[in-house]
Amino acid sequence: MTQRGPEASEATALYVFAACRAPDPATVTGLPGVTDEQPVRTLPFGPLTAVVQSVRAADFTDEAWQARLADERELERYARAHHAVVSAVAARCPTVPLPLATLYHDEDRAREALARESDRFETALRRIAHHAEWGVKVYAPESPAAPAPTCTAPAAAPSAPAERTRPAPGAGLAYLNRKRGVQEMRERRQEEAARTAEAVDAELQALATAFRRLRPHGPQVPGERRVQVLNATYLVAEHRAGELARLTEVLRSRTGAEIELSGPWVPYSFVGEV
């Protein structure tokens, strides 16, 4: 959004955080938003309402936003501010979050563009009403450390300084067998971990309204030996949150796997696909 002319620095744009249905205006009162220059407010469009804030257009030109994307700390600040507004509204009514830095030149253009998405917003709002998003990560039990090689007898001293020690007969075959055994054990553990992930996911799917499987993460810290075998998110009805927590405990005990449950979150993962 490039502004030109002598008054470009004073021009404003409309930042849109979310769409919802008939929120209490008090819900957004006092929210800081992404700037402290203008208050967060509501903007009706048809039967729905957008949560918006007027911002300096010069702060959101393509050049300014590209620079912000390159500054990890600044980008995180904007993302947190955006999420804080969405979370505050979602705590009071079903809310469809809009992507970070959704902007329009003015209210009329915002209403027109949002109205074209009304059917999608309505479908998403019906889907997520009285639901929350929960994240589940499953880690396979840590593999035991490989045993250190042991010697069953001390090596014999050479009979003469020039004589070289020869490997015992069959030593090479024994080494290959050990390597093969370690590889087979690793493959069995991977298969068991995959079965555990599928079993956990199947039980959680049965409880959830919708779900998404995500790409498992690699090690998060150097030297970590945990292997993530499931990274998924589930849309769960609010009245079943306690049931979800209990099921997670049962699955931990039954499988021996480490299961991390996080949430409840605003259902970001389940509003963009409708």
Backbone as numpy.savetxt, mean C-alpha at the origin, in Angstrom:
# Nx Ny Nz CAx CAy CAz Cx Cy Cz
-0.87 23.53 -15.65 -1.73 24.71 -15.65 -0.84 25.95 -15.65
-0.48 26.46 -16.84 0.45 27.58 -16.96 -0.33 28.88 -17.01
0.01 29.83 -16.15 -0.65 31.12 -16.12 0.26 32.16 -16.76
-0.30 33.12 -17.50 0.48 34.16 -18.16 -0.11 35.52 -17.82
0.68 36.56 -18.04 0.19 37.91 -17.82 0.65 38.45 -16.49
0.48 39.76 -16.26 0.99 40.41 -15.07 0.34 39.95 -13.79
-0.89 39.39 -13.87 -1.57 38.98 -12.65 -1.48 37.47 -12.42
-0.54 36.82 -13.13 -0.46 35.37 -13.04 -0.19 34.92 -11.62
0.66 35.68 -10.89 0.99 35.25 -9.53 -0.19 35.30 -8.59
-1.23 36.09 -8.94 -2.41 36.21 -8.08 -3.53 35.27 -8.51
-3.39 34.62 -9.65 -4.45 33.73 -10.14 -4.59 32.52 -9.22
-5.81 32.02 -9.12 -6.06 30.86 -8.27 -6.57 29.69 -9.11
-6.44 28.52 -8.54 -6.98 27.30 -9.11 -7.75 26.58 -8.01
-8.52 25.60 -8.39 -9.32 24.86 -7.42 -8.75 23.46 -7.26
-8.30 23.18 -6.06 -7.75 21.86 -5.72 -8.90 21.01 -5.18
-9.08 19.79 -5.74 -10.18 18.92 -5.32 -9.61 17.70 -4.60
-10.06 17.49 -3.37 -9.58 16.37 -2.56 -10.41 15.10 -2.75
-11.74 15.27 -2.82 -12.60 14.08 -2.77 -14.01 14.44 -3.21
-14.78 13.40 -3.47 -16.21 13.55 -3.75 -16.98 12.73 -2.73
-18.09 13.26 -2.24 -18.89 12.55 -1.25 -20.34 12.98 -1.39
-21.17 12.46 -0.49 -22.60 12.77 -0.56 -23.03 13.53 0.70
-23.46 14.78 0.53 -24.05 15.60 1.58 -23.28 15.58 2.90
-22.00 15.96 2.88 -21.26 15.99 4.14 -21.68 17.17 5.00
-21.52 17.03 6.29 -21.75 18.15 7.19 -20.63 19.16 6.94
-20.97 20.42 6.61 -19.92 21.41 6.36 -18.91 21.54 7.51
-19.37 21.23 8.73 -18.46 21.32 9.88 -17.32 20.31 9.77
-17.52 19.28 8.94 -16.49 18.25 8.79 -15.18 18.83 8.28
-15.26 19.85 7.41 -14.04 20.40 6.81 -13.57 21.67 7.51
-14.33 22.15 8.47 -13.95 23.38 9.16 -12.63 23.20 9.90
-11.71 24.10 9.64 -10.43 24.06 10.34 -9.38 23.15 9.74
-9.72 22.39 8.71 -8.71 21.54 8.08 -7.71 22.41 7.32
-6.42 22.17 7.49 -5.43 23.04 6.84 -5.32 22.83 5.34
-5.58 21.62 4.86 -5.43 21.35 3.44 -3.98 21.42 2.99
-3.76 21.78 1.72 -2.40 21.83 1.18 -1.79 23.22 1.26
-2.56 24.20 1.73 -2.07 25.55 1.90 -2.84 26.20 3.04
-2.21 27.14 3.72 -2.91 27.82 4.81 -3.48 29.16 4.37
-3.49 29.42 3.05 -3.96 30.71 2.55 -5.48 30.76 2.41
-6.10 29.63 2.12 -7.55 29.59 1.94 -8.11 28.38 2.68
-9.34 28.44 3.19 -9.90 27.31 3.94 -10.36 26.18 3.02
-10.35 24.99 3.55 -10.98 23.86 2.86 -12.48 24.06 2.95
-13.20 23.79 1.85 -14.65 24.01 1.82 -15.31 22.96 0.94
-16.62 23.05 0.84 -17.37 22.11 0.01 -17.88 22.82 -1.24
-18.07 22.03 -2.30 -18.56 22.55 -3.57 -19.59 21.56 -4.12
-20.89 21.89 -4.06 -21.91 20.97 -4.59 -21.79 20.85 -6.11
-22.02 19.62 -6.59 -22.17 19.41 -8.04 -23.22 18.33 -8.22
-24.38 18.73 -8.70 -25.51 17.80 -8.80 -25.88 17.29 -7.42
-26.12 15.99 -7.29 -26.49 15.43 -5.98 -25.31 15.18 -5.06
-24.10 15.41 -5.56 -22.90 15.11 -4.78 -22.18 16.40 -4.38
-21.14 16.22 -3.60 -20.38 17.36 -3.08 -18.89 17.06 -3.21
-18.14 18.06 -3.64 -16.69 17.95 -3.69 -16.09 18.68 -2.49
-14.98 18.20 -2.02 -14.21 18.88 -0.97 -13.05 19.56 -1.66
-12.96 20.88 -1.53 -12.04 21.65 -2.36 -11.30 22.70 -1.54
-10.32 23.33 -2.19 -9.57 24.43 -1.59 -9.01 25.29 -2.72
-9.13 26.59 -2.60 -8.52 27.49 -3.57 -7.04 27.61 -3.27
-6.21 27.49 -4.31 -4.75 27.54 -4.15 -4.18 28.49 -5.19
-2.96 28.94 -4.97 -2.28 29.77 -5.95 -1.94 28.92 -7.17
-2.43 29.34 -8.33 -2.18 28.56 -9.55 -0.69 28.45 -9.84
0.07 29.49 -9.48 1.50 29.46 -9.76 2.22 28.35 -9.01
1.63 27.88 -7.91 2.24 26.79 -7.13 1.99 25.43 -7.75
1.14 25.39 -8.78 0.77 24.10 -9.35 0.90 24.08 -10.87
1.80 24.90 -11.39 2.11 24.78 -12.82 2.81 23.45 -13.05
2.90 23.04 -14.29 3.60 21.79 -14.60 5.03 21.84 -14.08
5.68 22.99 -14.26 7.07 23.11 -13.82 7.18 23.00 -12.30
6.27 23.67 -11.60 6.31 23.64 -10.13 6.04 22.23 -9.61
5.10 21.54 -10.24 4.78 20.20 -9.76 5.89 19.20 -10.08
6.53 19.34 -11.21 7.65 18.46 -11.54 8.79 18.66 -10.55
9.03 19.90 -10.16 10.06 20.17 -9.15 9.67 19.54 -7.81
8.40 19.58 -7.49 7.94 18.99 -6.23 8.09 17.48 -6.25
7.83 16.87 -7.39 7.98 15.42 -7.51 9.42 14.99 -7.27
10.36 15.87 -7.58 11.77 15.54 -7.40 12.25 15.77 -5.97
11.42 16.39 -5.14 11.77 16.68 -3.75 10.96 15.74 -2.86
11.57 14.68 -2.41 10.83 13.64 -1.68 10.15 14.19 -0.43
10.83 15.04 0.29 10.25 15.58 1.53 9.06 16.48 1.24
9.18 17.33 0.22 8.08 18.22 -0.14 6.89 17.42 -0.68
7.16 16.42 -1.49 6.08 15.59 -2.01 5.35 14.87 -0.88
6.10 14.36 0.08 5.47 13.68 1.22 4.59 14.65 2.00
5.02 15.90 2.14 4.23 16.88 2.87 2.88 17.08 2.19
2.89 17.21 0.87 1.63 17.39 0.14 0.76 16.14 0.23
1.39 14.97 0.11 0.61 13.73 0.17 -0.05 13.58 1.54
0.67 13.91 2.61 0.09 13.81 3.95 -1.04 14.81 4.14
-0.86 16.02 3.62 -1.91 17.03 3.74 -3.17 16.60 2.99
-2.97 16.06 1.81 -4.10 15.57 1.00 -4.83 14.44 1.75
-4.05 13.49 2.26 -4.64 12.34 2.95 -5.36 12.76 4.22
-4.84 13.77 4.92 -5.48 14.22 6.16 -6.89 14.75 5.89
-7.05 15.47 4.80 -8.38 15.99 4.46 -9.31 14.84 4.09
-8.83 13.95 3.23 -9.66 12.82 2.80 -10.07 11.97 4.00
-9.15 11.70 4.90 -9.44 10.86 6.06 -10.47 11.51 6.98
-10.34 12.82 7.17 -11.28 13.52 8.04 -12.70 13.45 7.49
-12.83 13.60 6.18 -14.17 13.54 5.57 -14.68 12.10 5.56
-13.81 11.15 5.23 -14.23 9.75 5.16 -14.66 9.21 6.51
-14.17 9.80 7.60 -14.58 9.36 8.93 -16.02 9.73 9.23
-16.58 10.63 8.43 -17.95 11.10 8.69 -18.95 10.63 7.63
-18.47 10.30 6.43 -19.40 9.86 5.38 -18.61 9.14 4.29
-19.28 8.28 3.49 -18.58 7.62 2.40 -17.93 8.64 1.47
-16.69 8.38 1.12 -15.89 9.39 0.40 -15.06 8.72 -0.69
-15.07 9.32 -1.87 -14.21 8.85 -2.96 -13.02 9.79 -3.05
-11.82 9.33 -2.70 -10.64 10.20 -2.80 -10.28 10.45 -4.27
-9.87 11.65 -4.57 -9.35 11.96 -5.90 -7.83 11.94 -5.85
-7.19 11.73 -6.99 -5.72 11.66 -7.00 -5.09 12.96 -6.50
-3.89 12.81 -5.98 -3.11 13.96 -5.53 -2.97 14.98 -6.65
-3.18 16.27 -6.30 -3.03 17.38 -7.24 -4.05 17.33 -8.38
-5.32 17.07 -8.05 -6.41 17.21 -9.02 -6.86 18.66 -8.99
-6.63 19.38 -10.06 -6.91 20.82 -10.09 -7.74 21.23 -11.29
-8.51 22.32 -11.10 -9.28 22.92 -12.18 -9.08 24.43 -12.13
-9.29 25.10 -13.26 -9.06 26.53 -13.32 -10.04 27.31 -12.44
-11.28 26.84 -12.36 -12.26 27.57 -11.56 -13.40 26.63 -11.17
-14.35 27.13 -10.41 -15.44 26.31 -9.90 -16.32 25.77 -11.02
-16.60 26.59 -12.03 -17.48 26.13 -13.11 -16.86 24.94 -13.84
-15.58 25.01 -14.12 -14.93 23.89 -14.82 -14.86 22.67 -13.91
-14.66 22.90 -12.63 -14.64 21.78 -11.70 -16.00 21.09 -11.66
-17.06 21.88 -11.52 -18.41 21.28 -11.49 -18.70 20.50 -12.76
-18.33 21.08 -13.90 -18.61 20.42 -15.18 -17.86 19.10 -15.29
-16.57 19.09 -14.93 -15.77 17.87 -15.04 -16.22 16.82 -14.03
-16.50 17.23 -12.81 -16.92 16.27 -11.79 -18.30 15.70 -12.10
-19.17 16.52 -12.65 -20.51 16.04 -13.00 -20.45 14.93 -14.03
-19.47 14.99 -14.93 -19.33 13.92 -15.93 -18.95 12.60 -15.27
-18.38 12.66 -14.07 -17.97 11.45 -13.35 -18.99 11.03 -12.29
-20.14 11.68 -12.27 -21.11 11.43 -11.19 -21.53 9.98 -11.09
-21.78 9.33 -12.22 -22.22 7.92 -12.16 -21.14 7.04 -11.53
-19.89 7.28 -11.89 -18.80 6.49 -11.31 -18.68 6.76 -9.81
-18.79 8.04 -9.43 -18.72 8.37 -8.02 -19.86 7.70 -7.24
-21.06 7.72 -7.80 -22.21 7.12 -7.12 -22.00 5.62 -6.92
-21.50 4.95 -7.95 -21.25 3.51 -7.85 -20.22 3.22 -6.77
-19.15 4.01 -6.76 -18.09 3.81 -5.76 -18.61 4.09 -4.36
-19.40 5.13 -4.19 -19.93 5.47 -2.86 -20.83 4.37 -2.33
-21.64 3.79 -3.21 -22.50 2.67 -2.76 -21.64 1.48 -2.35
-20.57 1.26 -3.07 -19.73 0.10 -2.81 -19.00 0.21 -1.47
-18.48 1.39 -1.16 -17.64 1.53 0.02 -18.38 2.00 1.26
-19.68 2.29 1.14 -20.42 2.77 2.29 -20.31 1.78 3.45
-19.95 2.28 4.62 -19.81 1.46 5.83 -18.77 0.35 5.67
-17.75 0.61 4.87 -16.64 -0.31 4.69 -15.32 0.42 4.93
-14.28 -0.35 5.17 -12.93 0.20 5.29 -11.96 -0.74 4.60
-10.81 -0.22 4.27 -9.76 -1.02 3.63 -8.78 -1.51 4.68
-8.40 -2.77 4.57 -7.42 -3.38 5.48 -6.31 -4.00 4.65
-5.08 -3.81 5.10 -3.94 -4.41 4.43 -3.47 -5.65 5.17
-3.08 -6.67 4.43 -2.57 -7.91 5.02 -1.28 -8.29 4.30
-0.25 -8.49 5.10 1.03 -8.98 4.58 1.38 -10.26 5.31
1.74 -11.28 4.55 2.09 -12.58 5.12 3.53 -12.89 4.80
4.27 -13.30 5.84 5.67 -13.67 5.68 5.82 -15.14 6.04
6.54 -15.87 5.21 6.80 -17.27 5.51 7.71 -17.35 6.74
7.61 -18.43 7.51 8.54 -18.60 8.63 9.98 -18.54 8.14
10.85 -17.95 8.94 12.24 -17.81 8.53 12.89 -19.16 8.29
13.67 -19.23 7.23 14.42 -20.47 6.95 15.51 -20.63 7.99
15.71 -21.86 8.48 16.80 -22.07 9.44 18.14 -21.84 8.77
19.07 -21.35 9.54 20.41 -21.12 8.99 21.03 -22.45 8.58
21.73 -22.43 7.47 22.39 -23.66 6.99 23.44 -24.11 8.00
23.47 -25.41 8.35 24.45 -25.87 9.33 25.87 -25.72 8.81
26.75 -25.33 9.72 28.15 -25.18 9.34 28.74 -26.56 9.08
29.63 -26.68 8.10 30.24 -27.99 7.83 31.03 -28.45 9.04
30.96 -29.73 9.33 31.68 -30.30 10.47 32.65 -31.36 9.99
33.68 -31.56 10.77 34.68 -32.59 10.46 34.51 -33.74 11.44
34.44 -34.94 10.93 34.25 -36.10 11.81 35.57 -36.61 12.36
36.65 -36.21 11.77 37.96 -36.65 12.26 38.98 -35.63 11.85
40.05 -35.45 12.63 41.08 -34.48 12.26 41.81 -34.96 11.00
42.21 -33.98 10.23 42.93 -34.32 9.00 44.26 -34.96 9.35
44.65 -35.98 8.59 45.94 -36.65 8.83 47.09 -35.77 8.39
48.16 -35.79 9.15 49.32 -34.99 8.79 50.00 -35.63 7.59
50.55 -34.85 6.69 51.24 -35.41 5.52 52.46 -36.20 5.96
52.72 -37.27 5.23 53.86 -38.13 5.59 55.18 -37.50 5.20
55.13 -36.57 4.24 56.36 -35.90 3.83 56.00 -34.49 3.42
56.90 -33.52 3.55 56.59 -32.14 3.23 56.09 -31.98 1.81
56.57 -32.74 0.87 56.19 -32.55 -0.54 54.88 -33.24 -0.88
54.35 -34.10 -0.01 53.15 -34.88 -0.34 51.91 -34.03 -0.14
50.99 -34.03 -1.11 49.76 -33.24 -1.02 48.61 -34.15 -0.58
47.73 -33.56 0.27 46.57 -34.31 0.76 45.56 -34.48 -0.36
45.09 -35.69 -0.55 44.08 -35.96 -1.57 42.70 -36.04 -0.92
41.64 -35.57 -1.64 40.29 -35.67 -1.07 39.90 -37.12 -0.89
39.12 -37.35 0.16 38.66 -38.70 0.42 37.79 -39.17 -0.73
37.80 -40.48 -1.01 36.95 -41.01 -2.08 35.48 -40.66 -1.83
34.80 -40.16 -2.86 33.38 -39.84 -2.74 33.09 -38.47 -2.16
34.13 -37.68 -1.83 33.89 -36.37 -1.22 33.11 -35.45 -2.17
33.44 -35.47 -3.45 32.74 -34.62 -4.41 31.27 -34.97 -4.52
30.96 -36.28 -4.54 29.57 -36.71 -4.62 28.81 -36.30 -3.37
29.46 -36.42 -2.19 28.79 -36.03 -0.95 28.47 -34.54 -0.96
29.41 -33.75 -1.49 29.19 -32.30 -1.56 28.00 -31.99 -2.46
27.94 -32.63 -3.63 26.83 -32.39 -4.55 25.50 -32.82 -3.94
25.51 -33.92 -3.20 24.28 -34.37 -2.55 23.80 -33.37 -1.51
24.76 -32.80 -0.74 24.37 -31.81 0.24 23.76 -30.59 -0.44
24.40 -30.12 -1.52 23.87 -28.97 -2.25 22.48 -29.27 -2.80
22.31 -30.48 -3.33 21.01 -30.87 -3.87 19.96 -30.90 -2.77
20.35 -31.39 -1.60 19.41 -31.45 -0.47 19.00 -30.07 -0.01
19.96 -29.14 0.03 19.63 -27.75 0.43 18.67 -27.13 -0.58
18.92 -27.35 -1.89 18.06 -26.80 -2.92 16.66 -27.39 -2.84
16.55 -28.70 -2.61 15.24 -29.33 -2.50 14.48 -28.81 -1.29
15.20 -28.61 -0.17 14.55 -28.07 1.02 14.04 -26.66 0.76
14.85 -25.85 0.06 14.43 -24.49 -0.25 13.18 -24.50 -1.13
13.15 -25.38 -2.12 11.99 -25.46 -3.01 10.74 -25.91 -2.25
10.91 -26.89 -1.32 9.76 -27.32 -0.53 9.21 -26.18 0.33
10.12 -25.41 0.92 9.68 -24.29 1.75 8.97 -23.24 0.91
9.43 -22.99 -0.30 8.77 -22.03 -1.18 7.37 -22.51 -1.55
7.25 -23.82 -1.82 5.94 -24.37 -2.15 5.00 -24.28 -0.96
5.51 -24.59 0.22 4.69 -24.49 1.43 4.26 -23.05 1.69
5.19 -22.11 1.45 4.86 -20.70 1.65 3.77 -20.25 0.67
3.86 -20.70 -0.59 2.84 -20.35 -1.58 1.49 -20.92 -1.18
1.47 -22.15 -0.67 0.20 -22.74 -0.23 -0.36 -21.97 0.96
0.52 -21.54 1.87 0.07 -20.76 3.02 -0.56 -19.45 2.56
0.09 -18.77 1.62 -0.44 -17.51 1.10 -1.82 -17.71 0.49
-1.98 -18.76 -0.30 -3.27 -19.01 -0.94 -4.34 -19.34 0.10
-3.98 -20.10 1.14 -4.95 -20.46 2.16 -5.40 -19.24 2.95
-4.44 -18.39 3.33 -4.78 -17.17 4.07 -5.66 -16.27 3.21
-5.27 -16.07 1.96 -6.02 -15.20 1.07 -7.44 -15.71 0.85
-7.60 -17.02 0.70 -8.93 -17.58 0.46 -9.86 -17.31 1.65
-9.36 -17.46 2.86 -10.22 -17.23 4.03 -10.55 -15.75 4.20
-9.61 -14.88 3.89 -9.87 -13.45 4.01 -10.83 -12.99 2.92
-10.70 -13.54 1.72 -11.62 -13.19 0.64 -13.06 -13.53 1.03
-13.24 -14.66 1.71 -14.58 -15.08 2.10 -15.23 -14.09 3.05
-14.41 -13.36 3.79 -14.94 -12.39 4.76 -15.11 -11.01 4.13
-14.34 -10.72 3.09 -14.31 -9.37 2.51 -15.36 -9.19 1.43
-15.67 -7.93 1.16 -16.58 -7.58 0.07 -15.83 -7.55 -1.26
-14.58 -7.12 -1.21 -13.72 -7.08 -2.41 -12.28 -7.18 -1.94
-11.39 -7.49 -2.88 -9.98 -7.64 -2.51 -9.10 -7.31 -3.71
-7.82 -7.05 -3.42 -6.83 -6.86 -4.47 -5.52 -7.50 -4.03
-4.93 -8.29 -4.91 -3.61 -8.86 -4.65 -2.57 -7.90 -5.23
-1.58 -7.57 -4.43 -0.51 -6.67 -4.84 0.80 -7.44 -4.97
1.76 -6.82 -5.60 3.06 -7.46 -5.76 3.77 -7.54 -4.41
4.21 -8.73 -3.99 4.94 -8.83 -2.71 6.19 -7.96 -2.73
6.50 -7.40 -1.56 7.69 -6.57 -1.43 8.91 -7.43 -1.15
10.06 -6.96 -1.60 11.31 -7.60 -1.24 11.73 -7.18 0.16
12.89 -7.62 0.62 13.37 -7.24 1.95 13.38 -5.72 2.11
12.84 -5.24 3.25 12.75 -3.81 3.50 14.01 -3.25 4.16
14.76 -4.10 4.83 15.99 -3.66 5.48 17.10 -4.65 5.13
18.35 -4.18 5.07 19.45 -5.10 4.75 19.54 -6.23 5.76
19.77 -7.43 5.26 19.93 -8.58 6.13 18.63 -9.23 6.58
17.49 -8.68 6.18 16.22 -9.28 6.59 16.04 -10.62 5.88
15.66 -11.64 6.65 15.51 -12.98 6.07 14.05 -13.36 5.85
13.13 -12.49 6.30 11.72 -12.81 6.07 11.42 -12.73 4.57
10.54 -13.63 4.12 10.11 -13.62 2.73 8.62 -13.34 2.68
8.25 -12.24 2.02 6.84 -11.89 1.93 6.18 -12.75 0.85
5.12 -13.46 1.24 4.45 -14.36 0.30 3.05 -13.88 -0.07
2.55 -12.88 0.66 1.24 -12.32 0.31 1.23 -10.85 0.68
0.80 -10.02 -0.27 0.60 -8.59 -0.04 -0.74 -8.26 -0.67
-1.74 -8.06 0.14 -3.10 -7.89 -0.38 -3.85 -6.86 0.44
-4.94 -6.38 -0.12 -5.79 -5.42 0.56 -7.24 -5.86 0.41
-8.03 -5.65 1.46 -9.40 -6.18 1.49 -10.38 -5.08 1.90
-11.50 -5.06 1.24 -12.59 -4.14 1.59 -13.53 -4.90 2.52
-13.61 -4.45 3.77 -14.34 -5.19 4.80 -15.40 -4.29 5.43
-16.59 -4.83 5.61 -17.67 -4.08 6.26 -17.26 -3.71 7.69
-17.66 -2.53 8.12 -17.27 -2.04 9.44 -17.67 -3.01 10.55
-18.84 -3.63 10.44 -19.31 -4.49 11.53 -18.55 -5.82 11.58
-17.70 -6.08 10.57 -16.93 -7.32 10.56 -15.44 -7.11 10.91
-15.11 -5.91 11.35 -13.71 -5.62 11.68 -13.20 -6.52 12.80
-14.01 -6.75 13.83 -13.60 -7.64 14.92 -13.42 -9.07 14.44
-14.28 -9.49 13.55 -14.18 -10.83 12.98 -12.89 -10.99 12.18
-12.52 -9.92 11.47 -11.27 -9.94 10.70 -10.07 -10.10 11.62
-10.06 -9.35 12.74 -8.94 -9.45 13.67 -8.83 -10.84 14.27
-9.98 -11.42 14.62 -9.96 -12.78 15.20 -9.50 -13.81 14.18
-9.96 -13.68 12.95 -9.55 -14.62 11.90 -8.05 -14.53 11.66
-7.51 -13.32 11.71 -6.07 -13.17 11.52 -5.29 -13.91 12.60
-5.75 -13.83 13.85 -5.09 -14.54 14.94 -5.16 -16.05 14.72
-6.31 -16.54 14.30 -6.47 -17.97 14.04 -5.52 -18.42 12.94
-5.40 -17.63 11.88 -4.54 -18.00 10.76 -3.07 -17.96 11.17
-2.68 -17.03 12.02 -1.31 -17.01 12.53 -1.00 -18.32 13.25
-1.93 -18.72 14.13 -1.71 -19.93 14.92 -1.71 -21.17 14.05
-2.61 -21.22 13.09 -2.76 -22.42 12.26 -1.60 -22.61 11.30
-1.12 -21.52 10.70 -0.11 -21.65 9.65 1.32 -21.50 10.15
1.49 -20.84 11.30 2.83 -20.56 11.78 3.50 -19.42 11.04
2.78 -18.79 10.13 3.34 -17.67 9.36 3.17 -16.37 10.14
4.00 -15.40 9.81 3.86 -14.07 10.39 2.87 -13.29 9.52
1.79 -12.81 10.13 0.74 -12.10 9.39 0.59 -10.71 9.98
0.77 -9.69 9.15 0.62 -8.31 9.59 -0.70 -7.77 9.06
-1.54 -7.28 9.97 -2.83 -6.68 9.63 -2.74 -5.18 9.91
-3.08 -4.36 8.93 -3.04 -2.91 9.11 -4.35 -2.29 8.64
-4.76 -1.23 9.31 -6.00 -0.55 8.98 -6.75 -0.19 10.24
-7.95 0.30 10.13 -8.69 0.54 8.87 -8.21 1.80 8.15
-8.28 1.73 6.81 -7.88 2.84 5.96 -9.05 3.30 5.11
-8.90 4.53 4.61 -9.82 5.00 3.57 -9.66 4.06 2.37
-10.76 3.59 1.79 -10.64 2.56 0.74 -10.17 3.08 -0.61
-8.95 3.61 -0.64 -8.37 4.11 -1.89 -8.34 3.03 -2.96
-8.06 1.78 -2.58 -7.84 0.72 -3.56 -9.12 0.27 -4.25
-10.29 0.73 -3.76 -11.53 0.17 -4.27 -12.49 1.22 -4.85
-11.95 2.38 -5.24 -12.80 3.40 -5.81 -12.43 3.72 -7.26
-11.23 3.34 -7.69 -10.80 3.70 -9.03 -11.16 2.69 -10.08
-11.67 1.52 -9.67 -11.91 0.45 -10.64 -13.38 0.31 -11.00
-14.24 1.21 -10.51 -15.68 1.08 -10.77 -16.07 2.02 -11.91
